């Protein structure tokens, strides 16, 4: 049975890019945090199922609740970096991105007293117009990335890019291991099946079918979730109807579906899965 990568993007509901026009970043500090309780619920779920995962932690969160990061590490999970401000990479200058990325990596390493090897961009925003970010990640000491979605989307994606883990060469000729977000070939269409809103939108059998197809072809998949997705009672934000739909759709079904998924597939953290493939990760 193939071991797949289970990942958590540790951010709160008000950090999501879809709400950036509705919630000013300068007001984040005044909003009560829900990420601690929600992440602890995931930790308990994983402990009950004896599953280990990779938690890509937002630097803004780590700075305010370092004890949560320590708890994640103490439970035996891998800690990865999710940047600092959850700003889309292609909306930042290379220098701002460099400063934020190094700041967040250093912060996480100080908290857990261990090296952080993996990175995931806010909203998978490493695209054709921000591939320069790979050079920054290499310079910062990351050995793997999981930010590239090989699909076409209004906010992210590099259509036609590799679908399975590979060594990615940066514009300056450096390399790191890329674990792209998972897609399945359904009736000739490249369908995103990596988790999140897709997992909430599709009937469970569609996700299971697509993920099983990846395993049947001999490849591991990578699956992502957010702590706010198991929190159907979170505040409702006044935003564009489509953003609200994508964010709130089927939140009440998510935890049950996730529990089922963990039973139907074998999971581990990203470092272990990439190591099983013989790809360089440290």
C-alpha positions in Angstrom: 0.0 0.0 0.0 1.5 3.4 -1.0 2.1 6.0 1.6 0.7 9.4 0.7 1.5 12.8 2.1 -1.0 14.4 4.4 -0.5 18.2 4.9 -2.1 21.0 6.9 -1.8 24.6 6.0 -1.9 26.2 9.5 -3.7 29.5 9.1 -6.9 31.0 10.4 -10.1 31.7 8.5 -9.4 35.4 8.1 -6.0 34.8 6.5 -7.4 33.3 3.3 -6.7 35.1 0.0 -10.4 35.0 -0.9 -11.1 37.4 2.0 -8.2 39.8 1.4 -10.5 42.5 0.1 -12.9 42.1 3.0 -10.5 41.9 5.9 -7.6 44.3 6.1 -4.3 42.7 7.2 -3.7 45.5 9.8 -6.9 44.3 11.6 -5.8 40.7 11.9 -4.5 41.2 15.4 -7.9 42.3 16.7 -9.7 39.1 15.5 -10.0 36.3 18.0 -7.9 33.3 17.0 -9.7 30.0 16.2 -6.6 28.3 14.7 -5.4 26.9 18.0 -8.5 24.9 18.9 -9.0 23.8 15.3 -5.5 22.6 14.9 -5.7 20.8 18.2 -8.8 19.0 17.0 -6.8 17.8 13.9 -3.9 16.7 16.2 -6.3 14.6 18.2 -7.9 13.1 15.1 -4.5 12.2 13.7 -3.4 10.7 17.1 -6.5 8.6 17.2 -5.7 7.3 13.8 -2.0 7.0 14.4 -1.2 9.3 11.4 1.7 11.7 11.0 1.5 14.7 8.8 3.3 17.8 7.7 2.0 21.1 9.1 3.0 24.1 7.0 2.7 26.9 9.6 2.1 30.5 8.8 4.7 32.7 10.4 2.1 35.2 11.6 0.5 32.4 13.5 3.7 30.9 14.9 4.8 34.4 16.2 1.6 34.7 18.2 1.1 31.1 19.4 4.5 29.4 19.4 3.2 26.8 21.9 1.0 25.5 19.1 4.0 24.9 16.9 5.8 23.2 19.7 2.8 21.0 20.3 2.7 20.0 16.6 6.4 19.0 16.7 6.0 17.2 20.1 3.3 15.0 18.6 5.8 13.8 16.0 4.6 15.7 13.0 6.8 17.6 10.5 6.8 21.4 10.7 7.0 23.2 7.4 6.9 26.9 6.4 3.8 28.6 4.9 5.5 32.0 4.6 4.7 34.8 7.0 1.9 37.1 5.8 -0.1 34.9 3.5 0.4 37.4 0.7 0.4 35.9 -2.8 3.9 35.4 -4.0 3.4 37.1 -7.4 2.1 40.2 -5.6 5.4 40.6 -3.7 8.7 41.8 -4.8 11.6 39.3 -4.7 13.1 41.2 -1.8 10.0 41.4 0.3 9.4 37.7 -0.4 13.0 36.9 0.7 12.7 38.8 3.9 9.4 37.3 4.9 10.4 33.8 4.0 13.7 33.9 5.9 11.9 35.5 8.8 9.3 32.8 9.0 11.8 29.9 8.5 14.0 31.3 11.3 11.1 31.8 13.6 9.8 28.2 13.2 13.3 26.8 13.6 13.8 28.8 16.8 10.5 27.5 18.2 11.0 23.8 17.4 14.9 23.8 17.7 15.1 21.8 14.4 15.6 22.5 10.7 12.6 23.3 8.6 13.1 21.7 5.1 9.7 22.3 3.4 7.8 25.3 2.0 4.3 25.9 0.7 3.3 29.3 -0.7 0.1 31.1 0.2 -2.7 29.9 -2.2 -0.1 27.9 -4.2 1.0 31.2 -5.8 4.3 30.1 -7.3 3.3 30.3 -11.0 5.0 31.1 -14.2 5.2 34.8 -13.2 6.8 34.0 -9.8 9.3 31.2 -10.5 12.0 33.5 -9.2 10.7 32.4 -5.8 12.4 29.0 -6.3 15.8 30.7 -6.2 14.9 32.4 -3.0 13.7 29.1 -1.4 17.0 27.5 -2.4 19.0 30.4 -1.0 17.0 30.2 2.3 17.9 26.5 2.7 14.7 24.8 1.8 15.1 21.4 0.2 11.6 20.8 -1.0 8.6 22.9 -2.1 4.9 22.0 -2.5 3.4 25.1 -4.1 2.9 24.3 -7.8 -0.6 23.2 -8.9 -0.5 21.7 -12.4 -3.9 23.1 -13.3 -5.5 26.3 -14.7 -7.1 28.5 -12.0 -7.9 32.1 -11.4 -5.4 32.4 -8.5 -2.8 29.7 -9.1 -1.5 27.0 -11.3 1.1 26.1 -14.0 -0.9 24.0 -16.5 1.2 21.3 -18.1 3.8 21.2 -15.4 4.8 17.7 -14.0 2.1 15.9 -12.0 4.3 13.9 -9.7 7.3 14.7 -7.4 10.4 15.8 -9.3 13.6 17.8 -9.1 12.8 21.4 -10.1 15.5 23.6 -11.5 15.2 27.3 -10.6 15.8 30.2 -13.0 19.4 30.5 -11.6 20.1 26.8 -12.0 19.6 25.7 -8.4 17.5 22.7 -7.7 15.0 21.5 -5.1 12.4 18.8 -4.9 8.9 19.8 -5.9 5.9 17.8 -4.7 3.1 19.3 -6.9 -0.5 19.3 -5.7 -2.3 16.2 -6.9 -4.5 15.9 -9.9 -6.1 12.9 -11.6 -6.9 12.2 -15.2 -10.7 11.9 -15.4 -12.1 11.4 -18.9 -9.2 13.3 -20.4 -9.5 16.2 -17.9 -6.8 17.0 -15.3 -9.0 17.2 -12.2 -7.6 18.7 -9.0 -8.0 16.1 -6.2 -5.5 17.4 -3.6 -8.0 18.4 -0.9 -9.3 21.7 0.5 -12.3 23.2 -1.4 -12.2 20.4 -4.0 -12.6 17.8 -1.3 -15.6 19.7 0.1 -17.1 20.4 -3.4 -17.0 16.9 -4.8 -18.9 13.9 -3.5 -16.6 11.8 -1.5 -16.5 9.0 -4.1 -15.1 11.4 -6.7 -12.1 12.3 -4.5 -11.6 8.7 -3.6 -11.7 7.6 -7.2 -9.2 10.2 -8.3 -6.8 9.6 -5.4 -7.0 5.8 -5.9 -6.2 6.3 -9.6 -2.9 8.0 -8.6 -2.0 5.2 -6.3 -3.0 2.5 -8.9 -0.6 4.2 -11.3 2.1 3.7 -8.7 2.5 7.2 -7.4 1.8 8.8 -4.0 -0.5 11.8 -3.8 -0.3 14.8 -1.6 -3.4 16.0 0.3 -4.0 19.4 2.0 -6.4 20.7 4.5 -6.8 23.8 6.7 -7.7 23.9 10.4 -10.7 26.2 9.6 -12.2 23.6 7.4 -13.3 21.5 10.4 -15.0 24.6 11.9 -18.5 25.1 10.5 -19.4 27.6 13.2 -16.7 30.1 12.2 -17.8 33.7 11.6 -19.2 34.5 8.1 -17.3 37.2 6.2 -19.0 39.6 3.9 -17.2 38.9 0.6 -18.0 38.2 -3.1 -20.6 35.4 -3.4 -18.1 33.1 -5.2 -15.5 33.5 -2.5 -18.0 32.8 0.2 -19.2 29.7 -1.7 -15.7 28.3 -2.1 -14.8 28.9 1.5 -18.0 27.8 3.3 -19.2 25.0 1.1 -19.8 21.8 3.0 -17.7 22.7 6.1 -20.2 20.7 8.1 -19.2 17.5 6.2 -15.5 18.0 6.2 -14.4 16.3 9.4 -16.5 13.2 8.7 -15.0 13.0 5.1 -11.5 13.5 6.4 -11.9 10.7 9.0 -13.1 8.4 6.2 -10.2 9.4 4.0 -7.6 8.5 6.7 -9.1 5.1 6.9 -9.2 4.5 3.1 -5.6 5.5 2.4 -2.2 5.3 4.1 -0.6 8.6 5.1 2.7 10.0 6.3 4.6 13.3 6.3 6.1 14.9 3.2 9.7 14.2 4.1 9.1 10.5 4.5 7.1 10.2 1.3 9.8 12.0 -0.8 12.5 9.9 1.0 10.7 6.7 -0.1 10.9 8.0 -3.7 14.6 8.5 -3.4 14.3 12.3 -4.0 16.7 14.6 -2.1 15.0 16.3 0.9 17.8 17.1 3.4 
